[in-house]
Amino acid sequence: MSKLYGERDIEALDDAGGYYMRHVMAMTGEGLNCKSAIAAELGHRDMQCDKLLAALQKYEEAFHLMFGQCCSNGIFDAWGKRVNCTTLNEAHELAGKAIKAAAPAAGEGV
């Protein structure tokens, strides 16, 4: 069985947005202190992450289908003005990075 949990940098998690301490405080305040309750919460989070990952993958698929069309014809609004796709391209880049980062976590353990 592959290892599911690795060593995490607690300070880095908190520096990035309070990801560690927020959970310590919530678990303490809510009395979430047995492995079963914590595993149930982690399982619920995994399920949410899988749904978000599936949505990102569907977005990526749609982006690639649309990209070929846009390269050939461009995108114009109702008044014939070219549409700026910078935000769409930035979203595509972020989605791709998120999908790549999630892939090892989804299939290989740590």
Buried (B, 14 or more C-beta within 10 A) or exposed (E): EEEEEEEEEEEEBBEEEEEBEEBEEEBEEEEBEEEEEEEEBEEEEEEEEEEEBEEBBEBBEEBEEBBEEEEEEEEEEEEEEEEEBEEBEEBBEEBBEBBEEBEEBEEEEE
